[in-house]
Amino acid sequence: MRGIDDVRETIHEGIPASPGIAIAPVQVVARGFSPPEVYEIQESEVAHESERFLQSLEVTKRQLIELQSRLEDLSGDNESGIFEAHIMILEDRSVVDRVILAIERRLQNAEYAFYAVMQNFLEAMRRIQDPYLRERTADIEDVAQRVLRNFNIDGDVRQPGAPEYHVLVAYDLAPTETASMQRRHVTGFATEQGSVNSHTAILARAFGIPAVVGLNAAVIDIIALTPSILDGYAGKLILHPSPETLARYRTLMLAKEKVRSSLDAMRGAATETVDGRPLTVSANIELIDELPLVKRSGAKGIGLYRTEFLLLNSEEMPNESRQAEVYSRVSREMAPHSVIIRTLDAGGDKLPVEPLTDIEPNPFLGWRGIRVSLARPAMFREQIRAILRASSLGKVAVMFPMISGLSEVLRCKEIVRRCMDELDSEGVPFDHDLPVGIMVEVPAAALCADLLAPEVDFFSIGTNDLIQYTVAADRVNPHVADLYRPTHPAVIRLIKHTIDAANHNGIWTGICGEMAGDIRLTPLLLGLGVEELSVGPQQVPRVGHAIRSLSHAECAAMADEALRHHRSQGVLDLSLSLARKHYPELLD
């Protein structure tokens, strides 16, 4: 039965990845296989649930013996031995006893008790250094899946499903899993892995989902359906919160809601400083499903449409017509504002454009971004033609990622020109003055910005990659997370150099990386001379309020001082001081 220790308030400390508070039961998802439905049972049902578990084991064992016999007939004894190992797992008395004990202590259904025991066992194996033992996890996962499928064979089982609202706890989450959360009942999530700058954390902030990463051993230690509070501000997951803790967090939620309501009232208001300096606030999107969020946010267009999910999140890449259809919808719905479409940015830590036969030793310095597109001209031309076709229906611009030098820019422009010639000859309408821009995210591009600016219509600084390439620290690696500093003197000097080169050549500069949505740094970016900030839809009102609260002259003077500063923390303190002075209600 549940002991007294199970109901004491406990706090798991992690790293705040996306602000917000969620109060809901926990749902735990392990690696390797999907969780079954979880629900509570009565003490009187423990014996029945234990019997269901044992029955499922017996059915699975009979299936494996039959498979083993078939394989022996086909290929002899050499290949059928694998099923002998699987059967041994089912007969392991320690596993059986742990599951029955879990049913008794958790008072949860048998299949979830089995799942919880197996996930803990698998997680422990994954953390063993021995590669042979780690590889055996696949065998155990296969057996576990079979056992789970063999529950409910009598049909006399409840299927109430997961709690309607829950805090998801997982070892890690892929960006695609995070992107689909707004369609489920996830009020927040916590993971063992990840960093503040991972794509998963970025998406959580874009969707306004509270998130905490870096929770130690969370998947092993936490029990499903446990009451919880997820604090995305402080990076905490509180289990079995006391009445006092619940009351404190509900009060905090009310205070945050008041601030949010005041920001909502200003949606769509002009974003210019108190001394009249205008600055465009646009939105970053991954999916067209985000368009309603963008419209509600008050964003003045889309400053970054990441096309990776459209192009790579299916069995095969969509053809030109399908791409044109999607880009046209975005263009029409955002009119009269502009939409900047970034061409495929695959590689590195993103989804590959195709299976690679050779594993790259350092993918972040390898085949990614514009390098992939230029190496696959047919695929690249399809995307450019689709973007051009959409440009006839609204204000559209194209942007190329991972540019490192002038030759890449010139090659991209030549492909655009050829696609225009083709569409002209086919009688297909498009914007002949389609703006062409580049991502400045490689230090080489920032350093030679004066050479690139005459060839393009705008710069968009991708600060996430610019920071990691400048300080040589992987932004999702916890071992070097402390070196990933947006206010590193080298980073802000590169940003300033890029902006100055753009100004000298009469083009504008925006920022579409995470720095753009960090309101601690809004005074610094404004002072450096940025003209556009593109952020997650949920961040638009906060950033807009920050801009309207600041004086450009004051920010420019602070930025001049920051450029002379020697230390990252000193630069951050300068910017944060102005932020706290003008909009403390957004920071505290």
C-alpha positions as CSV (number, residue, x, y, z in Angstrom):
1,M,0.0,0.0,0.0
2,R,1.1,3.6,-0.4
3,G,3.3,4.6,2.5
4,I,3.5,8.0,4.2
5,D,6.7,8.9,2.3
6,D,4.7,8.8,-0.9
7,V,2.6,11.8,0.0
8,R,5.2,14.2,1.3
9,E,5.9,17.2,-0.8
10,T,9.1,16.7,-2.7
11,I,10.9,19.0,-5.2
12,H,12.8,18.0,-8.2
13,E,15.2,20.8,-9.3
14,G,15.9,21.3,-13.0
15,I,16.6,24.1,-15.5
16,P,13.8,26.6,-16.4
17,A,13.2,26.2,-20.2
18,S,9.9,27.9,-20.8
19,P,8.1,30.2,-18.3
20,G,4.7,29.4,-16.8
21,I,3.0,27.3,-14.1
22,A,1.1,24.0,-14.6
23,I,-0.9,22.3,-11.8
24,A,-1.9,18.8,-12.8
25,P,-1.2,15.1,-12.3
26,V,1.9,13.7,-13.8
27,Q,2.1,11.4,-16.8
28,V,5.4,9.5,-17.3
29,V,6.6,8.5,-20.7
30,A,9.7,6.2,-21.0
31,R,12.0,5.7,-23.9
32,G,11.6,2.7,-26.2
33,F,7.9,1.9,-26.0
34,S,4.6,3.8,-25.6
35,P,2.9,3.9,-22.2
36,P,-0.4,2.1,-21.7
37,E,-3.4,3.8,-20.1
38,V,-3.0,4.5,-16.4
39,Y,-5.7,4.6,-13.8
40,E,-6.1,4.0,-10.1
41,I,-7.6,0.9,-8.6
42,Q,-9.1,-0.1,-5.2
43,E,-7.3,-2.4,-2.8
44,S,-9.9,-5.0,-3.4
45,E,-8.9,-5.1,-7.1
46,V,-5.2,-5.9,-6.4
47,A,-5.6,-9.6,-6.7
48,H,-7.6,-9.3,-10.0
49,E,-4.9,-7.0,-11.5
50,S,-2.1,-9.3,-10.4
51,E,-3.9,-12.2,-12.1
52,R,-4.3,-10.2,-15.3
53,F,-0.6,-9.6,-15.3
54,L,0.3,-13.3,-14.9
55,Q,-2.2,-14.2,-17.6
56,S,-0.6,-11.8,-20.0
57,L,2.8,-13.3,-19.2
58,E,1.5,-16.8,-20.0
59,V,0.0,-15.7,-23.3
60,T,3.2,-14.0,-24.3
61,K,5.3,-17.0,-23.4
62,R,3.1,-19.3,-25.6
63,Q,3.4,-16.9,-28.5
64,L,7.2,-16.8,-28.2
65,I,7.5,-20.6,-28.0
66,E,5.4,-20.9,-31.1
67,L,7.6,-18.3,-32.9
68,Q,10.6,-20.2,-31.8
69,S,9.3,-23.4,-33.2
70,R,8.5,-21.8,-36.6
71,L,11.9,-20.3,-36.9
72,E,13.6,-23.6,-36.0
73,D,11.7,-25.3,-38.8
74,L,12.8,-22.6,-41.3
75,S,16.4,-22.0,-40.3
76,G,17.4,-24.4,-37.7
77,D,18.6,-23.7,-34.1
78,N,21.0,-20.8,-35.0
79,E,18.4,-18.0,-35.3
80,S,15.8,-19.2,-32.9
81,G,17.9,-18.8,-29.8
82,I,16.9,-15.2,-29.5
83,F,13.4,-16.3,-28.4
84,E,15.0,-18.4,-25.6
85,A,16.4,-15.2,-24.2
86,H,13.0,-13.5,-24.5
87,I,11.3,-16.3,-22.7
88,M,13.9,-16.1,-19.9
89,I,12.9,-12.5,-19.3
90,L,9.3,-13.5,-18.8
91,E,10.3,-16.2,-16.3
92,D,12.6,-13.8,-14.3
93,R,11.0,-14.1,-10.8
94,S,12.5,-10.7,-9.7
95,V,10.6,-8.9,-12.5
96,V,7.3,-10.7,-11.7
97,D,7.6,-10.0,-8.0
98,R,8.4,-6.3,-8.6
99,V,5.3,-5.9,-10.8
100,I,3.0,-7.5,-8.3
101,L,4.5,-5.3,-5.6
102,A,4.1,-2.2,-7.8
103,I,0.4,-3.0,-8.3
104,E,0.0,-3.3,-4.5
105,R,1.9,-0.1,-3.6
106,R,0.9,2.2,-6.4
107,L,-2.8,1.0,-6.6
108,Q,-2.6,1.4,-10.3
109,N,-3.7,-1.0,-13.1
110,A,-1.5,-4.0,-13.9
111,E,-0.3,-3.0,-17.4
112,Y,0.9,0.4,-16.1
113,A,2.6,-1.2,-13.1
114,F,4.4,-3.6,-15.5
115,Y,5.3,-0.6,-17.8
116,A,6.7,1.4,-14.8
117,V,8.8,-1.5,-13.6
118,M,10.2,-2.2,-17.1
119,Q,10.9,1.4,-17.8
120,N,12.9,1.7,-14.6
121,F,14.8,-1.4,-15.5
122,L,15.5,-0.2,-19.1
123,E,16.6,3.2,-17.9
124,A,19.1,1.6,-15.5
125,M,20.5,-0.5,-18.3
126,R,20.8,2.5,-20.6
127,R,23.0,4.2,-18.0
128,I,25.5,1.2,-17.8
129,Q,28.8,1.8,-19.5
130,D,29.0,-1.7,-21.0
131,P,27.8,-1.4,-24.7
132,Y,26.8,-5.1,-24.9
133,L,24.4,-4.7,-22.0
134,R,23.0,-1.4,-23.4
135,E,22.3,-3.1,-26.7
136,R,20.1,-5.7,-24.9
137,T,17.5,-3.0,-24.1
138,A,16.0,-3.6,-27.6
139,D,15.3,-7.2,-26.7
140,I,13.6,-6.2,-23.4
141,E,11.6,-3.5,-25.1
142,D,10.3,-6.1,-27.6
143,V,9.2,-8.5,-24.9
144,A,7.6,-5.7,-22.9
145,Q,5.6,-4.5,-25.9
146,R,4.4,-8.1,-26.5
147,V,3.3,-8.4,-22.9
148,L,1.4,-5.0,-23.0
149,R,-0.4,-6.1,-26.2
150,N,-1.6,-9.2,-24.5
151,F,-3.4,-7.5,-21.7
152,N,-7.1,-7.0,-22.0
153,I,-7.6,-10.3,-23.9
154,D,-10.7,-11.0,-21.8
155,G,-12.1,-7.5,-22.8
156,D,-13.1,-7.0,-19.1
157,V,-10.9,-4.0,-18.5
158,R,-11.5,-0.3,-18.0
159,Q,-9.9,2.1,-20.5
160,P,-10.2,5.5,-19.0
161,G,-7.1,7.0,-20.6
162,A,-4.6,9.5,-19.3
163,P,-5.8,12.5,-17.1
164,E,-7.5,15.1,-19.2
165,Y,-4.8,17.6,-18.2
166,H,-1.4,16.4,-17.2
167,V,2.3,17.4,-16.8
168,L,4.3,15.2,-19.1
169,V,7.5,13.7,-17.7
170,A,10.0,12.1,-20.1
171,Y,13.6,11.3,-20.6
172,D,13.6,13.6,-23.6
173,L,11.2,14.9,-26.3
174,A,11.8,15.4,-30.0
175,P,10.8,18.7,-31.5
176,T,8.0,17.0,-33.4
177,E,6.5,15.7,-30.2
178,T,6.6,19.1,-28.7
179,A,5.1,20.7,-31.8
180,S,2.0,18.4,-31.4
181,M,1.4,19.2,-27.8
182,Q,-1.0,22.1,-28.3
183,R,-3.4,19.5,-29.8
184,R,-3.3,17.3,-26.6
185,H,-3.9,18.1,-23.0
186,V,-0.4,18.7,-21.9
187,T,-0.2,21.7,-19.5
188,G,3.6,21.5,-19.2
189,F,6.5,19.1,-19.5
190,A,9.7,18.1,-17.7
191,T,12.6,16.1,-19.2
192,E,15.8,14.6,-17.9
193,Q,17.7,15.7,-21.0
194,G,17.7,18.9,-23.0
195,S,18.8,22.5,-22.5
196,V,17.4,26.0,-22.5
197,N,18.5,26.3,-26.1
198,S,17.4,23.0,-27.5
199,H,14.8,23.0,-30.3
200,T,12.3,21.4,-28.0
201,A,12.7,24.2,-25.4
202,I,12.4,26.8,-28.2
203,L,9.2,25.3,-29.4
204,A,7.8,25.1,-25.8
205,R,8.4,28.9,-25.5
206,A,6.8,29.4,-28.9
207,F,3.6,27.6,-27.8
208,G,3.6,29.0,-24.3
209,I,4.0,25.5,-22.7
210,P,5.7,25.7,-19.3
211,A,8.8,23.5,-19.4
212,V,11.7,22.3,-17.2
213,V,14.7,20.3,-18.4
214,G,17.6,18.7,-16.7
215,L,15.7,16.8,-14.1
216,N,17.9,14.0,-12.7
217,A,16.4,10.5,-12.8
218,A,12.9,11.8,-13.2
219,V,11.6,8.9,-15.3
220,I,12.8,6.4,-12.8
221,D,11.7,8.2,-9.6
222,I,8.3,9.7,-10.5
223,I,5.1,7.8,-10.4
224,A,2.3,8.5,-12.8
225,L,-0.9,10.3,-11.6
226,T,1.1,12.0,-8.8
227,P,-0.3,15.5,-8.1
228,S,2.3,18.1,-9.2
229,I,3.1,21.7,-9.8
230,L,5.5,22.5,-12.7
231,D,7.3,25.8,-12.2
232,G,8.8,26.9,-15.5
233,Y,10.0,30.1,-14.0
234,A,12.2,28.6,-11.3
235,G,12.8,25.2,-12.9
236,K,11.0,23.0,-10.4
237,L,8.7,20.0,-10.4
238,I,6.9,19.8,-7.1
239,L,5.2,16.5,-6.3
240,H,2.5,16.1,-3.7
241,P,2.4,19.8,-3.1
242,S,1.2,20.9,0.3
243,P,-2.0,23.0,0.6
244,E,0.3,26.0,1.4
245,T,2.4,25.4,-1.7
246,L,-0.8,25.1,-3.8
247,A,-2.2,28.3,-2.4
248,R,1.1,30.2,-3.1
249,Y,1.3,29.0,-6.7
250,R,-2.4,29.8,-7.4
251,T,-1.8,33.3,-6.1
252,L,1.3,33.6,-8.4
253,M,-0.7,32.3,-11.4
254,L,-3.4,35.0,-10.7
255,A,-0.7,37.7,-10.6
256,K,0.8,36.5,-13.9
257,E,-2.6,36.3,-15.5
258,K,-3.2,40.0,-14.6
259,V,0.1,40.9,-16.4
260,R,-0.9,38.8,-19.4
261,S,-4.3,40.5,-19.6
262,S,-2.7,43.9,-19.6
263,L,-0.4,42.8,-22.4
264,D,-3.4,41.4,-24.4
265,A,-5.0,44.8,-24.3
266,M,-2.0,46.2,-26.2
267,R,-1.9,43.5,-28.9
268,G,-1.6,45.1,-32.3
269,A,-0.3,48.5,-30.9
270,A,2.6,50.1,-32.7
271,T,6.0,48.9,-31.4
272,E,8.1,52.0,-31.1
273,T,10.2,53.4,-28.2
274,V,9.1,56.3,-26.1
275,D,11.4,58.6,-28.2
276,G,9.8,57.5,-31.5
277,R,12.2,54.7,-32.8
278,P,10.1,52.1,-34.6
279,L,11.0,48.4,-34.4
280,T,9.1,45.6,-36.1
281,V,8.1,42.6,-33.9
282,S,7.3,39.5,-36.1
283,A,6.8,35.9,-35.3
284,N,8.7,32.6,-35.9
285,I,6.7,29.6,-36.9
286,E,7.3,25.9,-37.6
287,L,3.8,24.8,-38.6
288,I,0.8,26.5,-40.4
289,D,-1.2,25.4,-37.4
290,E,0.5,28.3,-35.6
291,L,-1.1,31.0,-37.8
292,P,-4.0,31.6,-35.4
293,L,-1.5,32.1,-32.6
294,V,0.4,34.6,-34.8
295,K,-2.7,36.6,-35.6
296,R,-3.8,36.8,-32.0
297,S,-0.3,37.8,-30.9
298,G,-0.3,41.1,-32.8
299,A,2.8,40.2,-34.7
300,K,3.6,42.3,-37.8
301,G,4.2,39.4,-40.1
302,I,6.4,36.3,-40.0
303,G,10.1,36.9,-39.7
304,L,11.0,33.2,-39.9
305,Y,9.0,30.4,-41.4
306,R,11.0,27.3,-40.7
307,T,10.1,24.9,-43.5
308,E,11.8,21.7,-42.1
309,F,8.6,20.3,-40.6
310,L,6.7,20.7,-43.9
311,L,9.5,19.2,-46.0
312,L,10.7,16.4,-43.7
313,N,7.9,15.3,-41.4
314,S,6.5,12.8,-43.8
315,E,7.4,9.7,-45.8
316,E,8.6,11.8,-48.8
317,M,9.1,15.5,-49.4
318,P,6.1,17.4,-50.7
319,N,6.4,18.4,-54.4
320,E,6.4,21.9,-55.8
321,S,2.6,22.2,-56.0
322,R,2.0,21.1,-52.4
323,Q,4.7,23.5,-51.1
324,A,3.2,26.3,-53.2
325,E,-0.2,25.6,-51.7
326,V,1.1,25.8,-48.1
327,Y,3.3,28.9,-48.7
328,S,0.4,30.6,-50.5
329,R,-1.9,29.9,-47.5
330,V,0.6,31.5,-45.1
331,S,1.0,34.5,-47.5
332,R,-2.7,35.1,-47.8
333,E,-3.5,34.7,-44.1
334,M,-0.7,37.1,-43.1
335,A,-1.5,39.8,-45.7
336,P,-0.8,42.7,-45.7
337,H,2.2,41.8,-43.5
338,S,5.3,40.0,-45.0
339,V,6.3,36.4,-44.6
340,I,10.0,35.4,-44.7
341,I,10.4,31.8,-45.8
342,R,13.6,30.2,-44.9
343,T,14.7,27.4,-47.3
344,L,15.4,23.9,-45.9
345,D,17.7,24.0,-42.9
346,A,18.5,20.3,-42.5
347,G,21.5,18.7,-40.9
348,G,23.2,19.1,-37.5
349,D,20.7,18.4,-34.8
350,K,17.7,18.6,-37.2
351,L,16.0,15.9,-39.3
352,P,18.2,14.7,-42.1
353,V,17.0,15.3,-45.7
354,E,17.9,11.7,-46.5
355,P,19.5,8.7,-44.9
356,L,23.3,9.2,-44.7
357,T,25.5,6.2,-45.4
358,D,28.4,7.8,-43.4
359,I,27.9,9.2,-39.9
360,E,29.4,12.7,-39.8
361,P,31.9,13.1,-36.9
362,N,30.8,16.7,-36.4
363,P,27.4,17.4,-38.1
364,F,27.3,21.0,-36.9
365,L,30.4,21.7,-39.0
366,G,29.2,19.4,-41.8
367,W,26.5,19.0,-44.4
368,R,23.7,21.2,-43.3
369,G,21.7,24.3,-44.2
370,I,22.3,25.8,-47.6
371,R,25.0,23.3,-48.3
372,V,22.4,20.5,-48.5
373,S,20.2,22.6,-50.8
374,L,23.0,23.5,-53.2
375,A,24.1,19.9,-53.3
376,R,20.5,18.8,-54.2
377,P,19.6,21.4,-57.0
378,A,16.4,19.7,-58.1
379,M,15.0,19.7,-54.6
380,F,16.2,23.3,-54.1
381,R,14.6,24.5,-57.3
382,E,11.3,23.0,-56.4
383,Q,11.3,24.9,-53.1
384,I,12.3,28.2,-54.8
385,R,9.7,27.9,-57.5
386,A,7.0,27.2,-54.8
387,I,8.1,30.3,-52.8
388,L,8.0,32.4,-56.0
389,R,4.5,31.1,-56.9
390,A,3.3,32.1,-53.4
391,S,4.7,35.6,-53.8
392,S,2.0,36.5,-56.2
393,L,-0.6,36.3,-53.4
394,G,1.1,38.4,-50.7
395,K,4.3,39.9,-49.4
396,V,6.9,37.0,-49.4
397,A,10.6,37.0,-49.0
398,V,13.1,34.2,-49.2
399,M,16.0,33.6,-46.8
400,F,19.0,31.2,-47.1
401,P,20.4,29.5,-43.9
402,M,24.0,28.7,-43.0
403,I,25.6,31.1,-45.4
404,S,29.4,31.3,-44.9
405,G,30.6,33.3,-47.8
406,L,29.8,35.3,-51.0
407,S,30.0,32.5,-53.4
408,E,27.0,30.7,-51.8
409,V,25.0,33.9,-52.0
410,L,25.7,34.3,-55.6
411,R,24.9,30.7,-56.4
412,C,21.6,31.0,-54.6
413,K,20.7,34.2,-56.4
414,E,21.5,32.6,-59.8
415,I,19.1,29.7,-59.0
416,V,16.4,32.2,-58.0
417,R,17.0,34.0,-61.3
418,R,16.7,30.8,-63.3
419,C,13.5,29.8,-61.5
420,M,12.1,33.2,-62.3
421,D,12.9,32.8,-66.0
422,E,11.2,29.4,-66.0
423,L,8.0,30.7,-64.4
424,D,8.0,33.7,-66.8
425,S,8.2,31.3,-69.8
426,E,5.3,29.2,-68.3
427,G,3.2,32.3,-67.7
428,V,3.1,31.7,-63.9
429,P,2.7,35.0,-61.9
430,F,5.1,35.9,-59.1
431,D,6.8,38.9,-57.5
432,H,9.7,39.9,-59.7
433,D,11.1,42.0,-56.9
434,L,11.0,39.1,-54.4
435,P,13.3,40.2,-51.5
436,V,16.3,37.9,-50.9
437,G,17.9,37.7,-47.5
438,I,20.4,35.5,-45.6
439,M,20.8,34.2,-42.1
440,V,23.9,35.5,-40.4
441,E,24.7,32.6,-38.1
442,V,28.3,31.8,-39.0
443,P,31.0,34.1,-37.7
444,A,32.5,34.2,-41.2
445,A,29.3,35.7,-42.5
446,A,29.2,38.3,-39.8
447,L,32.9,39.2,-40.3
448,C,32.4,39.7,-44.1
449,A,28.9,41.2,-43.8
450,D,30.2,44.3,-45.7
451,L,30.9,41.9,-48.7
452,L,27.5,40.2,-48.4
453,A,25.2,43.2,-47.8
454,P,25.4,44.6,-51.4
455,E,24.0,41.3,-52.7
456,V,21.0,40.9,-50.5
457,D,17.9,42.9,-49.3
458,F,18.2,42.1,-45.6
459,F,20.1,40.2,-42.9
460,S,18.5,38.1,-40.2
461,I,20.9,37.1,-37.4
462,G,20.4,33.6,-36.1
463,T,21.8,34.1,-32.7
464,N,21.4,30.5,-31.6
465,D,24.0,29.2,-34.0
466,L,26.1,32.4,-34.1
467,I,26.7,32.1,-30.3
468,Q,27.6,28.4,-30.4
469,Y,29.9,28.8,-33.4
470,T,31.6,31.9,-31.9
471,V,32.3,30.4,-28.4
472,A,32.7,26.8,-29.7
473,A,30.1,25.4,-27.3
474,D,27.3,23.1,-28.4
475,R,24.1,24.8,-27.3
476,V,22.4,21.6,-26.2
477,N,25.4,20.1,-24.4
478,P,25.0,20.4,-20.6
479,H,28.8,20.0,-20.1
480,V,29.5,23.3,-21.8
481,A,26.2,25.0,-21.2
482,D,27.9,27.6,-19.0
483,L,30.0,28.7,-22.0
484,Y,27.0,29.4,-24.2
485,R,26.6,33.1,-23.4
486,P,24.5,35.4,-25.6
487,T,26.2,38.4,-24.1
488,H,29.8,37.2,-24.7
489,P,31.7,40.3,-25.9
490,A,32.6,38.5,-29.1
491,V,29.0,37.8,-29.9
492,I,27.7,41.3,-29.4
493,R,30.6,42.7,-31.4
494,L,29.7,40.4,-34.3
495,I,26.1,41.5,-34.1
496,K,27.1,45.2,-34.1
497,H,29.5,44.6,-37.0
498,T,26.7,43.0,-39.0
499,I,24.2,45.8,-38.3
500,D,26.7,48.5,-39.2
501,A,27.5,46.8,-42.5
502,A,23.8,46.5,-43.3
503,N,23.2,50.2,-42.5
504,H,26.1,51.3,-44.7
505,N,24.5,49.4,-47.6
506,G,21.0,50.5,-47.0
507,I,19.5,47.2,-45.9
508,W,17.8,46.2,-42.6
509,T,18.8,43.7,-40.0
510,G,16.6,41.6,-37.8
511,I,17.2,38.9,-35.2
512,C,15.3,35.6,-35.3
513,G,17.2,33.6,-32.7
514,E,16.3,33.2,-29.0
515,M,18.0,36.4,-28.0
516,A,15.1,38.2,-29.8
517,G,12.6,36.9,-27.3
518,D,14.7,37.4,-24.2
519,I,13.3,40.6,-22.7
520,R,16.4,40.9,-20.5
521,L,18.3,41.7,-23.7
522,T,15.8,43.8,-25.5
523,P,17.5,47.1,-24.4
524,L,20.9,45.8,-25.7
525,L,19.5,44.7,-29.1
526,L,17.6,47.9,-29.5
527,G,20.7,49.9,-28.6
528,L,22.9,48.0,-31.1
529,G,20.5,49.1,-33.9
530,V,18.4,46.0,-34.7
531,E,15.3,46.9,-36.7
532,E,13.3,43.7,-36.4
533,L,12.8,41.1,-33.7
534,S,11.2,37.8,-34.7
535,V,10.1,35.7,-31.8
536,G,7.7,32.9,-30.8
537,P,4.0,33.9,-31.1
538,Q,3.5,33.7,-27.3
539,Q,6.4,36.1,-26.8
540,V,5.2,38.9,-29.1
541,P,3.1,40.8,-26.6
542,R,5.9,40.8,-24.0
543,V,8.6,42.0,-26.4
544,G,6.2,44.6,-27.8
545,H,5.6,46.0,-24.3
546,A,9.3,46.0,-23.6
547,I,10.0,48.1,-26.7
548,R,7.2,50.6,-25.9
549,S,8.7,51.1,-22.4
550,L,12.3,51.9,-23.5
551,S,14.1,54.9,-24.8
552,H,16.3,54.3,-27.8
553,A,18.7,57.0,-26.8
554,E,19.2,55.4,-23.4
555,C,19.6,52.0,-24.9
556,A,22.1,53.2,-27.5
557,A,24.3,54.8,-24.7
558,M,24.1,51.5,-22.7
559,A,25.0,49.5,-25.8
560,D,28.1,51.6,-26.4
561,E,29.2,50.9,-22.9
562,A,28.4,47.2,-23.3
563,L,30.7,47.0,-26.4
564,R,33.6,48.2,-24.2
565,H,32.9,45.7,-21.5
566,H,35.2,42.7,-21.0
567,R,32.8,40.2,-19.4
568,S,29.5,38.5,-20.4
569,Q,28.0,39.0,-17.0
570,G,28.8,42.7,-17.1
571,V,27.0,43.1,-20.4
572,L,24.0,41.2,-19.2
573,D,23.9,43.3,-16.0
574,L,23.9,46.5,-18.0
575,S,20.9,45.4,-20.2
576,L,19.0,43.8,-17.3
577,S,19.4,47.0,-15.3
578,L,17.5,49.0,-18.0
579,A,14.9,46.2,-18.4
580,R,14.2,46.2,-14.6
581,K,14.0,50.0,-14.6
582,H,11.3,50.1,-17.4
583,Y,9.3,46.9,-17.1
584,P,9.9,45.1,-13.8
585,E,6.4,43.6,-14.0
586,L,7.6,41.3,-16.8
587,L,10.7,40.1,-15.1
588,D,9.8,39.4,-11.4
